[in-house]
Amino acid sequence: MTRDLSAPILIFGGAGGIGEALARRLRSAGQPVSITSRCPERAHALASQIGATALVCDVLDPDTVGAACAAAARDGRLGGVVYAVGSIPLKPLARATVDDMLTAYRINVVGAFLAVQASVDALKAAGGSVVLFSSVAAAQGFPNHAAIGAAKGAVGGLTLNLAAELAPAVRVNAIAPSLTATPLAAPLTKNPIVAESIAKLHPIPRLGDADEVAALAQFLLSKDAGWITGQIIGLDGGRSTLRVGKS
């Protein structure tokens, strides 16, 4: 896979499940990587293990987002920005609140917007790429997913419009996973009975793996994906498009 190894990749949420898997993949390929986290200890521990740069950042604070982008850039250049920060708020409509809706939107959409806005000049200088994260819940409706489904749907809209505005200098794509075994999803996956029941809902009957998602993100960041932009790519075991069982 051809890659510009001189321009760093900045991963917001790089100490989380998918972000960590991607950081490890990129560092194994020799790519300079910076990872952000609100937890300094977690970020620095991972960074020291893999030879990355750790940055403390609140993704809803424009000042710290801008500082992270400036610190990560090399000679004013960034080869890619990955926004791997998210949430999984699940509540029935009767219990969901306005704050639930707004919080999901801020974390998943506003944070991604701020990350791209702050890094756009450095991305343009390197001909870089952006990877955001939507969800299968934005394509297929599920009970109790109003807040996160709506927010992830907005990530899809953000992806398309940023891709249009920033072309051809910067490519922007999103990955839409189904439930993936990560620390964020632990409340759903730690119970093996619940995890198995969810896995069986997929045509490929298992949960996603963080490294599988990271592999796709790594590809989208690479020059091998140089003619791919404005796409929301499902990585969901077929759940968003296929139905299994007797017809």
C-alpha positions in Angstrom: 0.0 0.0 0.0 1.5 3.3 -1.1 1.6 5.9 1.6 3.2 9.3 2.2 5.1 8.6 5.4 6.2 12.2 5.9 2.9 13.8 6.8 1.5 12.7 10.2 -1.9 11.3 10.9 -3.9 12.8 13.7 -6.4 10.5 15.4 -9.0 12.1 17.7 -9.9 9.4 20.2 -6.8 7.6 19.4 -6.7 5.8 22.8 -10.1 4.2 22.3 -10.8 0.8 20.7 -10.9 1.6 17.0 -8.6 4.6 17.3 -6.0 2.5 19.2 -6.2 -0.3 16.6 -5.6 2.3 13.8 -2.8 4.0 15.6 -1.0 0.6 16.0 -1.5 -0.2 12.3 -0.2 3.1 11.1 2.8 3.1 13.4 3.6 -0.5 12.3 3.7 0.9 8.7 6.1 3.7 9.8 3.6 6.5 9.7 4.0 9.4 12.2 0.9 9.4 14.4 -0.6 11.7 17.0 -3.4 10.6 19.3 -5.7 12.7 21.4 -7.6 11.8 24.5 -9.3 13.6 27.4 -7.3 11.2 29.7 -3.6 12.0 29.7 -2.6 8.8 31.4 -4.2 6.6 28.8 -3.0 8.6 25.9 0.6 8.8 27.1 0.7 5.0 28.0 -0.4 4.0 24.5 1.9 6.6 22.8 4.9 5.3 24.7 4.1 1.8 23.7 3.9 2.4 19.9 6.0 5.5 19.4 3.3 8.0 18.8 2.7 11.5 20.1 0.0 12.0 22.9 -2.1 15.1 23.0 -4.7 16.0 25.6 -7.8 17.4 23.9 -11.5 18.1 24.6 -13.1 17.7 21.2 -15.8 20.2 22.1 -13.4 23.0 22.9 -12.3 24.7 19.7 -9.1 26.0 21.4 -7.8 22.6 22.4 -8.8 21.1 19.1 -6.9 23.8 17.2 -3.9 23.3 19.5 -3.9 19.6 18.9 -4.0 20.1 15.1 -1.2 22.6 15.2 0.9 20.3 17.5 0.3 17.3 15.3 1.2 18.9 12.0 4.7 18.6 10.6 5.8 21.7 8.6 2.2 22.7 8.5 1.1 19.4 6.9 -1.2 16.6 8.0 -1.6 13.5 5.9 -4.9 12.6 7.6 -7.4 13.3 10.3 -9.5 10.6 11.9 -12.4 11.5 14.2 -12.8 8.3 16.2 -14.7 9.8 19.1 -18.3 8.7 19.6 -21.0 7.6 22.0 -23.7 5.0 22.2 -26.6 6.5 24.1 -29.5 4.0 24.0 -32.9 5.0 25.5 -36.5 4.5 24.6 -38.3 7.6 23.3 -40.3 8.0 26.5 -37.1 8.3 28.6 -34.9 10.2 26.1 -34.3 13.9 26.8 -33.3 17.0 24.9 -29.9 16.8 26.6 -29.5 13.3 25.3 -30.1 14.4 21.8 -27.9 17.5 22.0 -25.0 15.6 23.7 -25.0 12.9 21.0 -25.0 15.6 18.3 -22.2 17.6 20.0 -19.9 14.6 20.5 -20.5 12.9 17.2 -21.1 15.8 14.8 -19.9 19.1 16.3 -16.6 17.5 17.4 -16.0 16.1 13.9 -16.8 19.5 12.4 -14.3 21.2 14.7 -11.6 18.7 14.0 -11.8 19.2 10.2 -12.2 22.9 10.5 -9.1 23.3 12.6 -7.0 21.0 10.4 -8.1 21.9 6.9 -5.1 24.1 6.0 -2.7 21.4 7.0 -4.7 18.7 5.2 -4.7 20.8 2.0 -1.0 21.4 2.2 -0.4 17.6 2.2 -3.3 16.5 0.0 -4.6 14.7 3.1 -7.7 12.6 3.9 -10.4 12.7 6.5 -12.1 9.6 8.0 -15.3 10.1 10.1 -17.5 7.5 11.7 -21.2 7.0 11.1 -23.2 3.9 12.1 -25.4 1.2 10.7 -28.1 2.9 12.9 -28.2 5.8 10.4 -29.2 3.4 7.6 -31.4 0.9 9.4 -33.7 2.0 12.2 -33.5 0.3 15.6 -35.5 0.7 18.8 -34.0 3.0 21.5 -31.5 4.5 18.9 -33.2 7.9 18.3 -30.3 10.0 19.7 -27.4 8.1 18.3 -29.1 7.2 15.0 -30.0 10.9 14.3 -26.5 12.0 15.3 -24.8 9.4 13.1 -27.1 10.3 10.2 -25.9 13.9 10.6 -22.3 12.6 10.4 -23.2 11.2 7.0 -24.5 14.6 5.9 -21.4 16.3 7.2 -19.2 13.8 5.3 -20.9 14.5 2.0 -20.8 18.3 2.3 -17.3 18.5 3.5 -16.2 16.2 0.7 -17.9 18.5 -1.9 -16.4 21.6 -0.4 -12.8 20.3 0.1 -12.5 18.4 -3.2 -10.1 17.9 -4.9 -7.5 18.9 -2.2 -8.9 16.8 0.6 -10.8 13.5 0.5 -13.5 13.0 3.1 -15.2 9.6 3.8 -17.0 7.9 6.6 -17.2 4.3 7.9 -20.5 3.1 9.2 -19.9 0.0 11.4 -22.4 -2.1 13.2 -21.8 -3.1 16.8 -18.1 -3.6 17.3 -16.3 -5.2 20.3 -14.7 -2.1 21.8 -14.6 -0.6 25.3 -17.3 1.9 24.2 -19.6 -1.0 23.4 -18.8 -3.0 26.5 -22.2 -2.3 28.2 -23.7 -4.2 25.3 -21.1 -6.8 24.7 -19.9 -7.8 28.2 -22.9 -10.1 28.6 -22.2 -13.1 26.4 -25.9 -13.9 25.9 -26.7 -10.3 24.8 -23.6 -10.2 22.6 -24.5 -13.5 20.9 -28.1 -12.4 20.3 -26.9 -9.2 18.6 -24.3 -11.1 16.6 -27.0 -13.4 15.2 -28.8 -10.3 13.7 -26.0 -10.0 11.2 -25.9 -12.0 7.9 -22.3 -12.7 9.0 -23.3 -13.7 12.5 -20.7 -12.1 14.7 -19.7 -8.7 16.1 -17.3 -6.4 14.4 -13.6 -6.3 15.4 -11.8 -3.0 16.0 -8.9 -4.0 13.8 -11.2 -4.7 10.9 -12.5 -1.2 11.1 -9.0 0.2 11.5 -7.9 -1.7 8.4 -10.6 0.1 6.3 -9.7 3.4 7.9 -6.0 2.8 7.0 -7.0 2.1 3.4 -9.1 5.2 3.1 -6.2 7.3 4.4 -3.8 5.8 1.8 -3.1 6.9 -1.7 -4.6 3.6 -2.9 -7.9 5.2 -2.0 -7.1 8.3 -4.0 -10.3 8.3 -6.1 -12.6 7.7 -3.1 -14.3 10.6 -1.5 -17.8 11.5 -0.3 -18.6 7.8 0.6 -20.2 6.3 3.6 -19.0 2.8 3.7 -20.9 0.1 5.6 -18.8 -2.3 7.7 -21.6 -4.2 9.3 -21.6 -7.9 8.4 -24.3 -7.1 5.9 -26.8 -5.9 8.5 -27.7 -2.6 6.7 -28.5 -4.2 3.3 -29.2 -7.9 3.7 -31.9 -10.1 5.2 -31.2 -13.7 6.1 -33.5 -16.6 6.9 -36.4 -18.1 5.1 -38.2 -16.1 2.4 
